Amino acid sequence: MEGKGQIALVTGASSGIGRETAARLAREGFEVIAAARRVDRLKELSNQVQGITPRQVDLSQPGDVEGFCKYLSDLGKPVSVLINNAGYSIRGALEDVSLETLRRMFEVNFFSLVRVTQACLPGMRSLRNGTIVNLSSIVGKFTFPMSGPYASTKYAVEAITDALRMELRPFGIRVIAIRPGPLATEFNEVANELTGDLMARTDPDYKPIYQASGAGVGKMFAGLTVPGPELISDLIVEAVLSDSPKAVYAAGPFTEDILAERIRLDDDAFDRFLTEKTGLAGLTL
Ligand SMILES: NC(=O)c1ccc[n+]([C@@H]2O[C@H](COP(=O)([O-])OP(=O)(O)OC[C@H]3O[C@@H](n4cnc5c(N)ncnc54)[C@H](OP(=O)(O)O)[C@@H]3O)[C@@H](O)[C@H]2O)c1
């Protein structure tokens, strides 16, 4: 696919993967709409790279998402490349995550993705062409303990992506899932800030579980080189420009070992494998 004169929309373009992807697509000749809450960051990006239009939206607010969708419908030209990238994580055992917190995360990671996609589809259908790239994660296919709430948003993204791929193929619209492993972006910092001090607020029953899994996951990260967002933005741009993109791209730590094992092992064997790895095997309280 050629970029010249085509509109690409990147959500979550104020940092990390989205920022890199927006810049790369603009350099390929796309007219890029860069969306996020921090409009100062978006303006800074549009001053650095030609062809980027900043657009402020808070994807946790359904009313704001509707306004954004109206703006997209009124553009007068279809969005032909949609990168559904905005997202964040909070951690915690299910008992430590309020429904309100989970709902808000679903608004950003899932419902806004669905709504923005719905807004872009009439234009793509009229073109009989288009590319939708949805940011999943390695945890779109398995979950670490104390990470179920975030992983559930990405499982939902995977299901919608799979259905869309089949539904939209007859219109010539390509739908791609991206499964990054952990990357050095602002993602971890945001997760720490939004999660807060779990150990201070959890029930004492959970403390040994947090301690054991914290140590287990700590071991998995020891000595690991965590790549930057370019690893994934390169893959996204490769997929967008390709004449025959793959259905799924995975890259980064834990894709070769844990994600590959999830695909290779049956459910019970994978459960034993990950419980061992995360330090929870044999823990009885
Ligand atoms: N980094 C990782 O380890 C990793 C691994 C697997 C998957 N992923 C996925 O990759 C995607 C990008 O993450 P990243 O690593 O690039 O993280 P990041 O650097 O924290 O960027 C997240 C982006 O999402 C935007 N965003 C968050 N809440 C928003 C809201 N309410 N409304 C609008 N935009 C919002 C942020 O913009 P504002 O704050 O300005 O609104 C920011 O531009 C996410 O979907 C994430 O789940 C990341």
The ligand as a Gaussian input file, in Angstrom:
#p B3LYP/6-31G(d) Opt

LIG

0 1
 N        4.942000      -1.223000      26.328000
 C        4.619000      -2.477000      26.498000
 O        5.285000      -3.207000      27.244000
 C        3.449000      -3.072000      25.729000
 C        3.405000      -4.462000      25.571000
 C        2.326000      -5.025000      24.906000
 C        1.329000      -4.222000      24.396000
 N        1.381000      -2.875000      24.562000
 C        0.272000      -2.067000      24.017000
 O        0.784000      -1.127000      23.087000
 C       -0.036000       0.037000      23.062000
 C        0.833000       1.283000      23.189000
 O        1.513000       1.237000      24.428000
 P        2.920000       1.966000      24.676000
 O        3.847000       0.935000      25.166000
 O        3.301000       2.787000      23.515000
 O        2.511000       2.860000      25.949000
 P        2.626000       4.431000      26.251000
 O        3.960000       4.945000      25.872000
 O        2.159000       4.563000      27.661000
 O        1.530000       5.063000      25.256000
 C        0.161000       4.888000      25.453000
 C       -0.617000       5.860000      24.577000
 O       -2.029000       5.657000      24.828000
 C       -2.611000       6.925000      25.035000
 N       -3.772000       6.869000      25.937000
 C       -3.842000       6.311000      27.174000
 N       -5.035000       6.574000      27.749000
 C       -5.728000       7.324000      26.845000
 C       -7.004000       7.947000      26.847000
 N       -7.818000       7.881000      27.916000
 N       -7.391000       8.634000      25.747000
 C       -6.573000       8.751000      24.682000
 N       -5.361000       8.197000      24.609000
 C       -4.938000       7.506000      25.681000
 C       -1.523000       7.788000      25.676000
 O       -1.781000       9.164000      25.407000
 P       -2.237000      10.262000      26.480000
 O       -1.763000       9.829000      27.836000
 O       -1.607000      11.520000      25.989000
 O       -3.723000      10.296000      26.353000
 C       -0.303000       7.314000      24.904000
 O       -0.163000       8.043000      23.711000
 C       -1.073000      -0.140000      24.175000
 O       -2.279000      -0.593000      23.612000
 C       -0.467000      -1.229000      25.059000
 O       -1.461000      -1.970000      25.732000
 C        2.428000      -2.279000      25.207000

